[in-house]
């Protein structure tokens, strides 16, 4: 994965590089330095894709919970 693809996934995820670094318990300078070599570790793409999928699932769960709970009253 190159830095451009990484930044695009970050944008979809709604994360900054600093937020991403905090989530994966990394130094934010290390994450920022990936753009110098234009090489992002291989695991980052799959991690971000799963993060994005999880966020969508959480949103859907909240909508379903709201809908089901509202209909039971």
C-alpha positions in Angstrom: 0.0 0.0 0.0 1.3 3.4 -0.9 0.8 6.6 1.1 -1.9 7.9 -1.2 -4.1 4.8 -0.7 -3.4 5.0 3.1 -4.6 8.7 3.2 -7.7 7.8 1.2 -8.6 5.0 3.6 -8.0 7.3 6.5 -10.4 9.8 5.0 -13.1 7.2 4.5 -12.5 6.1 8.1 -12.8 9.7 9.3 -9.4 9.4 11.0 -6.4 11.6 11.1 -2.9 10.1 11.1 -2.6 11.0 14.8 -5.9 9.3 15.6 -4.9 6.2 13.7 -1.6 6.1 15.5 -3.4 6.3 18.9 -5.8 3.5 17.9 -3.0 1.1 16.9 -0.7 2.3 19.8 2.0 3.7 17.6 4.0 6.8 17.7 2.3 9.4 15.4 5.7 10.4 14.0 6.2 6.8 12.7 2.9 7.0 10.9 3.7 10.4 9.5 7.1 9.2 8.3 5.5 6.6 6.1 4.9 9.3 3.4 8.7 9.7 3.1 9.3 6.2 1.8 5.8 5.9 0.3 5.6 2.4 1.9 2.9 1.7 4.4 3.0 -1.6 6.3 0.9 -4.3 4.6 -1.4 -4.8 7.7 -2.6 -1.2 7.6 -4.9 -1.6 4.7 -6.8 -4.6 6.1 -6.9 -3.0 9.5 -8.5 0.2 8.1 -10.9 -1.7 6.0 -12.1 -3.7 9.0 -12.3 -0.5 11.1 -14.5 1.1 8.4 -16.7 -2.0 8.2 -17.0 -2.0 12.0 -18.1 1.7 12.0 -20.8 0.9 9.4 -22.0 -2.0 11.5 -22.2 0.2 14.6 -24.2 2.7 12.7 -26.6 0.1 11.4 -26.9 -1.5 14.8 -27.8 1.9 16.3 -30.4 2.5 13.6 -31.9 -1.0 14.1 -32.0 -0.6 17.9 -33.7 2.8 17.6 -36.2 1.4 15.1 -37.0 -1.7 17.1 -37.2 0.1 20.5 -39.4 2.8 19.0 -41.8 0.2 17.6 -42.1 -1.6 20.9 -43.5 1.4 22.8 
